[in-house]
Amino acid sequence: MTGTGAAATVGLAGCLGDLVGSDEDDENEIDMVLNPAEGDVDMLDQYAQFFDYLESETDVVINASEASSYTATVTAIQNDQAHLADISPTGVVAAPDAMDILGMRIQYGAAVYFSTVVTTPDSPIDEISDIEQDHEVALASQLSVSGGLFPLLMLSDGGLDVGDAPDGDPVDFEVSYSDHNTAMNELLNREDVVAAGTGAFVSSQYLDEEQMPDEFMENSAEVDNLGSGDEELQLLSVSDPIPRAPIVARSNWDDPVVDDIEEALLSAEEADLVDEDAEEPLWFTGVEEATIDDYQPIQDAMDALGLEFSDLAGE
């Protein structure tokens, strides 16, 4: 990272150890851990303007680190090794007593997003129950809420036995995991892949307004993207609204600056957070108030699939 902004540390292992300072160090320095990026994204560069904004609005200097796994992010908060965290919705429900939610991130006014399961127009699959044992379904990631957890829930609700997935193998179909874009490309280019489960931020360009339920049309930031792609796909299922990921502080961090940080987050505008000229602009455009209750849909989905956080955490 160049210029002003957060001091950066990288390469975190299962916990942060000596990389992160403590409350006894410079009281103006705080440590923030970021969930690992999906794909080739330099998160410290992506978040540079976000760090600059918080530092300009509050009396802190942020030492930022990218964790090696979702589990490492949760562990850093649980073990007092970080003050703040960019954390996954699954991480919140894994350790709700260890963290205070400062706000839920929003994108272009939408605090929720959606997952889809789609197929090609000439596919023999008209509904999820048509998927058979020798069919392959491409999913975004075992760790992804919109590309793994919720597609598996939709496949289960559609009548398929998902077995021990994502921590093991499904019973009624074959599965491959990659990332959102790769899963979509596999559906478009491989005959043996009959369906793909991804976030709507990838699939919406291949779908049209007539296929989408009212809830999606009223709440999704992807409405304007519908039908913008070169090809058309058939929607098999769309998820219930998924709460976007929060920013949290560790619950036992007793410092008035927490209130200042929360106020800065909740009052931030898109221009404060997003550098449009960055190679990889920050994905969220604001932060709104949230509580643990907002993340009940995540817990419900995990319960329905018989999953624990460790099944999704990559360790």
Helices and strands as residue ranges (DSSP letters): E 7-9, G 17-19, E 29-34, H 43-46, H 48-57, E 61-66, H 70-78, E 84-86, H 89-94, G 96-98, E 99-106, E 112-113, E 115-119, G 128-130, E 136-139, I 145-149, H 150-157, E 174-177, H 180-189, E 193-199, H 200-203, G 204-206, G 209-211, H 214-219, G 223-225, E 234-238, E 242-243, E 246-250, H 257-267, H 270-273, E 286-288, G 292-295, H 296-305, H 309-312
